[in-house]
Amino acid sequence: MADTRILPDAALAPTASPVDRFAVPVRQSTSGIDQLAESLARVNPKLQGIINTQQKRRIESEEAKGIVAAGTMDPSLGLADNKAGWGGLLESVRKQDAQRGTNNADALLGASPHFKRGMVKAKAQRLGLGLQSHLQMQWQNDVGGIKSADDPKVVQDWVQAQTLAYSEAAGIGNIDPLIVAEVFENRVATAQESLFSGHMSYRAQKRVGEFGEEFAANIGLLASGAGNGASSVDDFMARMTQSESGGRSSVINSEGYGGWMQFGQDRLDDYNRAYGTNITVREFVKNEALQAKVGRWHINAIDKEIAASGYLDLGYSLDGLRAVRHLGGWGGVEKFVASGGKSKIADSNGTSLTDYYRKFAGPSSQMQVLADEAVSNGVDKKVVNKNLVDTIIAEALATGNPAILDNIDGLDTGNGPLANIAWVKAARVRAEEQISDNQWEDESRKVTLENRDRAANTRRMTAEGYQAILKAPFGDITSLLDEANGAGEAELARSLYNWQQQLQKDEKSFDTDTTGLALLRLEIFKGMPADEASLAIAEGVLSQRWTNSEAETLFDELSVADANKDVLQDPNVRKWVTNMRGEIIEDLTVRDFFGELITSGKEIANRFEEEWTDEMIIFKEDNPDASMARFRKEARSIARRLRGQADYQRPKDAGLNQPTQLDGETAPTPAGQPEAPSSQPPIQKRGDRRGSQNTPEVADPFEGKSDAEIAAAAQARGVDVETFKQKVYAATGFNPEGAAGR
């Protein structure tokens, strides 16, 4: 195995010196060449420089060995190997000590100092690299809240404190200061500069992002009328004063309006009535203190009107509406809002309500300030413009107020009006169209809801009116008629009046629609709304489908159904009964060969459900405290029991003698049951004289049927007409020959 030990250079010998403990060349050679070189060095300084350079290279080589050893093997093993090689050099020093009476060898005990120095340098380099990782980790963990620091001095102090703590923990103080200065300090400077510059860049980006978010939020607040676009009363008065009179308190215009805010006598009379004064315009303009007092009263009164109107909830600015109210009165405010903020009404100077609103509303001017601030703080101008437009449009759509879009007109990009950019124009048009569409949909929805509410109210009045008249045909129905007329239902009022007149007459004799009565009763118990049921009951009486007394019974059933709806309308119970109805309809519906109904399975199923409903009501009356699980179990039990009764069962021989089934089409006999004997007479062979005469009870099944109907029925069976006839005759027991001989 090759020798991997790192040994000192043989040409290096230790010397002892109070100020320098580094190695110098060994002076142990006695060869002629060495002596010559030494003599030449004394007389030739240049030659001495060459010798020193060679010595320096040997020292650097020794240090390099130490650095390599630190990175490739256990430091203790590297030092032990180097120490073993260094021992030979120490022996020569001891010999010199013996000759000179010195003790230099003891100071050089151990490994080569150059080798040691190399190992220490390697350690210092590792610690320097580790500092950069340590600082990054501390920063990532936001130690001391450093990530929020914007002050460079604070960041520098933090970096210095973290570096000091790391150095103390790593034992930098125990390393030769020269090595620290040479190796470690360079790494410190690099790590600190990297962390500092990275942090400041991060904070710059963070500030831009935070400012961008804050900017978007503030634009949203302005667009939504946050603070209602409101300035203080005094600030608003100052702006209005400048607009109305240019700050001149004594001016009276040609129309008689005077003072700072150009009050007319009508508005001053409102103040006079409120405070019991008698101020005229001429007196008013001479008293600035009075103008300030009246001005505050004026604005505060306007604010109360606006707050009560709810217009601020639509996104309108308080300052803007103040200005509209000042210019056009409260009527002007209502017209302005009704126009969607686009009123063209103007004063004698040509100033429209819309112009005045825009002048004082304020959001666009405040938005411009925020936009300029955002750009100056590093937010991309395109991002600013998009935030402006998107936020304004979103608020306009959310409130349905197109006037909010006018804020775009007052914004400038720095290169011209924002409203002139093509994509902004397109976005604004789309928003206006959507608002218009939404308003139309809202109006349509409102009309639909109003119609629905009106219809529901009409049904209620109808049901209550018919029920009241039915219970007291000779009672006073004035209140019913007044309510119907007041709701615009004159036709209903006439119907109620006519019905009362009809009920007061003797009841006519007519046949009750028992099927319709039973169906309505079932619907009531299945959850038909009371107003619809009441109306159906009343209409049945008016159309003479059932009598007054039967109608009263149905009204009573409404109360019973409501008391039992938890059971009768339970989804599980309804599902069970519905399935049972389906079975009955399928089993008991009977049609003839031509598809005409003979027996209605639906009518039988209705009777089944009616009987089941009555039994369930009785059970609940007897067991009012039973659980829903018990009611569900009983519902199934009653249904099964009723289903087993003969009235709701298919006849046992149904498969053999139903008119809809011919020879060869009989239903299969259920497994495990003997085949039921046929009740039909045997098919007679041609020429058989027995039973050749038809019994009077058997009618010709084709009587009254056209050839086309017979052919269609045969085609549906997949046979020819003659075969079809023979099958029908065999199934019904009719003998066409016997009929022909009569």
Secondary structure, 3 states (H helix, E strand, C coil): CCCCCCCCCCCEECCCCCCCCCCEECCCCCCHHHHHHHHHHHHCHHHHHHHHHHHHHHHHHHHHHHHHHHHHCCHHHHHHHHHHHHHHHHHHHHHHHHHHCCCHHHHCCCCCHHHHHHHHHHHHHHHHHHHHHHHHHHHHCCHHHHHHCCCHHHHHHHHHHHHHHHHHHHCHHHCCHHHHHHHHHHHHHHHHHHHHHHHHHHHHHHHHHHHHHHHHHHHHHHHCCHHHHCCCHHHHHHHHHHHHHCCCCCCECCCCCECCCCECHHHHHHHHHHHCCCCCHHHHCCCHHHHHHHHHHHHHHHHHHHHHHCHHHHCCCHHHHHHHHHHHHHHHHHHHHHCCCCCCCECCCCCEHHHHHHHHHCHHHHHHHHHHHHHHCCCCHHHHHHHHHHHHHHHHHHHCCHHHHHHHHHCECCCCEHHHCHHHHHHHHHHHHHHHHHHHHHHHHHHHHHHHHHHHHHHHHHHHHHHHHHHCCCCCCHHHHHHHHHCCCHHHHHHHHHHHHHHHCCCCCCCCCHHHHHHHHHHHHCCCCHHHHHHHHHHHHHCCCCCHHHHHHHHHHHHHHHHCHHHHCCHHHHHHHHHHHHHHHHHHCEECCCCCEEECHHHHHHHHHHHHHHHHHHHHHHCCCCCHHHHHHHHHHHHHHHHCCHHHCCCCCHHHHCCCCCCCCCCCCCCCCCCCCCCCCCCCCCCCCCCCCCCCCCCCCCCCCCHHHHHHHHHHHCCCHHHHHHHHHHHHCCCHHHHHCC
